[in-house]
Amino acid sequence: MLLVWKYFALGFSALLPLINPLGSALIFLGLVGAAPIDIYRRLARRIAINTIIFLAVIELIGSYLLGFFGISLPIVQFSGGIVIAMIAWDLLNQKDSSAPNPEKTEAALPAVTPDEIYSLRQKAFYPFTFPITAGPGCIVVMLTLSVHNQQTSIEDKVLAHLGLFIAVVFLAALIYFCYAYAPKIARTISPPTAHGILRVVAFILLCIGVQIAWNGLRILIEQLLHKS
């Protein structure tokens, strides 16, 4: 079970700042508009389910997809770690002034007609799930974690996949809560508070990206020295 919690912590901490449920909820609020709370809950439920399926499929077939293109594990670790670190660096240096004002945003929202409600339901996967909730950064993280999971036994591989899947489920639960209650959250949580939480998680993500990149670079250096 230790391996399950290890990959759960790894996947959760790496994906949380990228998905950023609080920040994405403000964007979601602006796109949906002044819809009934029932519409918010239905959309949030569908987006959460879509996110689980989307990320789980990428994690399961990621290593086979890379094998098909002939990309080695150290290369993916090195390049993926750099991308993750760059994303974390951008989040770490994001300006607080760029955060939207919840009160002004909500006040400016127009009413949503029945036709618009139907249109919103058709957008549950694109763009609400991808790329607003789980964007390209999440794809890079899941591919990197997929090839990073190179356990010696089948049982360990299953436990590692289980840990990552649990992390995705927990994140989907956060997505549902933040999206379903986006209007209330926008009134209670200030943008500076959300940015403060994001800074801490972004620093953790930066460390994870550097560690993954170093793991790949170390193997590449050892292979180079071995050949010489």
Backbone torsions as a table, in degrees:
resi	resn	phi	psi	omega
1	MET	NA	-20.7	178.4
2	LEU	-61.8	-36.9	179.0
3	LEU	-67.1	-34.7	178.3
4	VAL	-62.2	-48.2	-178.1
5	TRP	-70.2	-30.2	177.0
6	LYS	-63.0	-49.0	-179.1
7	TYR	-75.1	-27.6	173.5
8	PHE	-62.7	-48.6	179.9
9	ALA	-64.1	-39.6	-179.7
10	LEU	-64.6	-49.1	-179.0
11	GLY	-68.0	-41.0	-177.9
12	PHE	-65.6	-47.2	-177.6
13	SER	-69.5	-29.9	-180.0
14	ALA	-77.9	-35.6	-175.8
15	LEU	-88.1	-26.8	-174.6
16	LEU	-57.6	-50.8	-179.5
17	PRO	-69.0	-22.5	178.3
18	LEU	-77.4	-45.0	177.0
19	ILE	-71.0	-42.5	175.7
20	ASN	47.9	70.0	-174.0
21	PRO	-55.6	-38.2	-179.1
22	LEU	-66.9	-48.9	179.5
23	GLY	-65.8	-40.5	178.8
24	SER	-66.7	-30.3	178.9
25	ALA	-64.7	-35.4	177.8
26	LEU	-67.5	-39.5	176.3
27	ILE	-65.5	-43.2	178.7
28	PHE	-60.1	-40.6	178.9
29	LEU	-61.4	-43.2	179.9
30	GLY	-67.6	-31.8	-179.0
31	LEU	-79.8	-36.1	-178.0
32	VAL	-76.1	-45.3	-179.8
33	GLY	90.6	-160.8	-174.8
34	ALA	-83.8	60.9	179.0
35	ALA	-87.8	157.8	175.6
36	PRO	-60.2	154.2	-177.7
37	ILE	-62.1	-28.0	178.2
38	ASP	-64.1	-37.3	177.9
39	ILE	-66.2	-41.1	177.3
40	TYR	-59.6	-42.9	-177.5
41	ARG	-69.0	-40.4	178.7
42	ARG	-65.6	-44.1	177.9
43	LEU	-64.5	-41.6	179.8
44	ALA	-62.5	-40.1	178.4
45	ARG	-64.0	-44.6	-179.5
46	ARG	-67.6	-39.8	178.7
47	ILE	-65.2	-40.6	178.9
48	ALA	-62.7	-44.1	178.5
49	ILE	-65.0	-43.9	178.2
50	ASN	-59.9	-39.1	-179.7
51	THR	-64.7	-42.3	178.7
52	ILE	-60.6	-49.3	-178.4
53	ILE	-64.1	-44.9	-176.6
54	PHE	-60.3	-51.2	-177.2
55	LEU	-72.8	-34.2	179.7
56	ALA	-66.3	-40.8	179.1
57	VAL	-64.6	-42.3	178.9
58	ILE	-63.2	-41.5	-178.3
59	GLU	-67.8	-35.8	-176.0
60	LEU	-76.8	-39.6	-175.4
61	ILE	-102.1	1.1	-176.0
62	GLY	-60.3	-46.2	-178.3
63	SER	-66.1	-37.1	178.5
64	TYR	-69.5	-36.1	178.5
65	LEU	-64.8	-42.2	178.4
66	LEU	-67.6	-36.5	176.5
67	GLY	-63.3	-35.5	179.0
68	PHE	-63.6	-36.4	179.5
69	PHE	-89.7	1.3	176.5
70	GLY	72.1	32.1	179.5
71	ILE	-97.2	127.7	-175.8
72	SER	-81.7	161.6	179.9
73	LEU	-62.6	-47.3	-179.4
74	PRO	-59.9	-36.8	178.2
75	ILE	-64.2	-43.0	179.5
76	VAL	-65.7	-41.0	178.8
77	GLN	-62.9	-44.5	-177.7
78	PHE	-67.1	-52.7	-178.3
79	SER	-68.4	-41.2	179.1
80	GLY	-65.1	-39.0	177.9
81	GLY	-63.6	-39.3	178.2
82	ILE	-64.2	-44.2	179.8
83	VAL	-62.1	-44.3	179.2
84	ILE	-62.0	-43.2	179.5
85	ALA	-64.3	-38.6	178.8
86	MET	-65.9	-40.8	177.7
87	ILE	-63.6	-43.1	179.0
88	ALA	-64.1	-38.1	179.6
89	TRP	-64.6	-41.7	177.3
90	ASP	-63.1	-42.2	178.2
91	LEU	-65.6	-36.3	-177.8
92	LEU	-68.5	-29.0	-177.7
93	ASN	-106.2	15.5	179.5
94	GLN	-69.2	136.2	-177.3
95	LYS	-74.8	137.6	178.1
96	ASP	-66.7	-28.3	-176.5
97	SER	-68.9	-13.9	-179.2
98	SER	-79.2	-10.1	-179.3
99	ALA	-71.3	137.2	-179.8
100	PRO	-74.1	154.0	177.0
101	ASN	-86.3	115.5	-175.1
102	PRO	-59.2	-40.3	-176.7
103	GLU	-67.5	-43.1	178.7
104	LYS	-68.3	-39.6	-179.2
105	THR	-62.9	-44.6	-178.0
106	GLU	-69.0	-35.1	-178.4
107	ALA	-68.5	-28.1	-176.9
108	ALA	-89.5	-0.4	-175.8
109	LEU	-74.6	130.9	177.4
110	PRO	-81.3	162.6	177.1
111	ALA	-70.0	150.5	-178.4
112	VAL	-104.1	125.3	179.8
113	THR	-82.1	164.5	177.2
114	PRO	-56.1	-38.4	178.2
115	ASP	-64.9	-37.8	178.7
116	GLU	-69.6	-34.4	176.3
117	ILE	-63.4	-43.1	176.6
118	TYR	-62.3	-40.4	178.4
119	SER	-64.4	-37.0	178.9
120	LEU	-64.3	-38.2	179.1
121	ARG	-65.2	-32.1	178.8
122	GLN	-74.0	-14.5	-179.1
123	LYS	-98.9	15.7	-175.3
124	ALA	-60.6	-38.0	178.3
125	PHE	-88.6	-54.8	177.8
126	TYR	-120.7	120.9	11.0
127	PRO	-103.1	4.2	-173.4
128	PHE	-65.9	-43.2	178.1
129	THR	-80.7	-53.4	175.6
130	PHE	-126.3	124.1	11.6
131	PRO	-105.2	4.6	-173.9
132	ILE	-65.9	-46.0	-178.1
133	THR	-87.1	-58.6	179.7
134	ALA	-115.5	98.4	-175.9
135	GLY	-94.5	-165.3	-179.9
136	PRO	-58.2	-33.6	178.3
137	GLY	-60.5	-39.3	178.2
138	CYS	-66.2	-35.6	178.0
139	ILE	-63.8	-43.7	178.9
140	VAL	-61.8	-43.8	-179.4
141	VAL	-62.6	-46.1	-177.7
142	MET	-66.7	-38.1	176.2
143	LEU	-64.4	-41.4	180.0
144	THR	-65.9	-44.5	179.5
145	LEU	-67.5	-31.7	179.6
146	SER	-64.6	-47.9	179.8
147	VAL	-77.3	-20.7	176.6
148	HIS	-70.0	-22.9	180.0
149	ASN	-83.9	84.3	178.4
150	GLN	-120.4	71.9	-177.5
151	GLN	-82.2	160.4	-175.0
152	THR	-77.7	-31.2	-176.4
153	SER	-119.5	160.0	178.9
154	ILE	-64.5	-38.1	179.5
155	GLU	-61.3	-42.3	178.8
156	ASP	-66.1	-38.0	177.9
157	LYS	-63.0	-42.6	179.5
158	VAL	-63.5	-41.9	179.3
159	LEU	-65.0	-38.5	178.3
160	ALA	-65.8	-44.7	176.8
161	HIS	-61.8	-37.9	179.3
162	LEU	-64.5	-41.5	178.8
163	GLY	-61.7	-42.8	178.3
164	LEU	-66.8	-38.1	179.7
165	PHE	-66.2	-40.6	177.6
166	ILE	-62.3	-39.1	177.6
167	ALA	-61.5	-42.1	178.9
168	VAL	-64.5	-40.1	179.3
169	VAL	-64.5	-43.4	178.2
170	PHE	-61.2	-42.5	178.5
171	LEU	-65.0	-38.2	177.6
172	ALA	-63.7	-35.8	176.7
173	ALA	-64.6	-40.7	176.3
174	LEU	-64.8	-39.6	178.3
175	ILE	-61.2	-45.6	-179.9
176	TYR	-60.8	-47.0	-178.0
177	PHE	-61.7	-47.4	-177.0
178	CYS	-68.1	-39.4	-178.1
179	TYR	-75.3	-41.6	-177.6
180	ALA	-65.1	-33.7	-178.3
181	TYR	-114.0	32.1	-178.4
182	ALA	-56.9	-43.2	179.1
183	PRO	-61.4	-40.7	179.1
184	LYS	-69.7	-40.7	180.0
185	ILE	-63.9	-38.1	-179.7
186	ALA	-64.0	-25.1	179.8
187	ARG	-88.6	-19.5	-173.2
188	THR	-107.5	-31.3	-177.7
189	ILE	-105.1	121.9	-178.7
190	SER	-77.5	150.9	176.7
191	PRO	-56.4	-39.6	177.7
192	PRO	-60.1	-36.0	177.9
193	THR	-65.8	-43.1	178.3
194	ALA	-63.1	-38.5	178.7
195	HIS	-67.2	-36.7	178.6
196	GLY	-63.9	-42.7	176.5
197	ILE	-63.5	-40.3	-179.2
198	LEU	-63.9	-36.2	180.0
199	ARG	-61.7	-44.7	-178.2
200	VAL	-64.8	-47.2	-178.6
201	VAL	-67.7	-34.3	179.1
202	ALA	-65.5	-36.6	177.7
203	PHE	-65.8	-40.2	176.4
204	ILE	-62.5	-41.6	178.3
205	LEU	-63.8	-37.5	177.7
206	LEU	-60.9	-44.4	178.5
207	CYS	-63.4	-40.3	178.9
208	ILE	-64.3	-43.5	179.2
209	GLY	-62.1	-42.6	178.6
210	VAL	-64.7	-40.4	-179.6
211	GLN	-64.5	-44.6	179.5
212	ILE	-64.5	-42.4	178.3
213	ALA	-62.9	-39.6	179.4
214	TRP	-66.3	-37.9	178.3
215	ASN	-59.9	-43.4	177.9
216	GLY	-69.3	-41.7	-179.7
217	LEU	-65.2	-37.4	179.9
218	ARG	-63.0	-41.4	178.6
219	ILE	-66.4	-40.8	179.3
220	LEU	-63.9	-39.9	178.4
221	ILE	-66.0	-41.8	178.7
222	GLU	-63.6	-39.4	177.7
223	GLN	-66.0	-38.0	179.0
224	LEU	-66.9	-42.3	179.2
225	LEU	-68.6	-34.6	179.8
226	HIS	-66.7	-37.9	179.5
227	LYS	-70.1	-34.7	-178.7
228	SER	-78.8	NA	NA
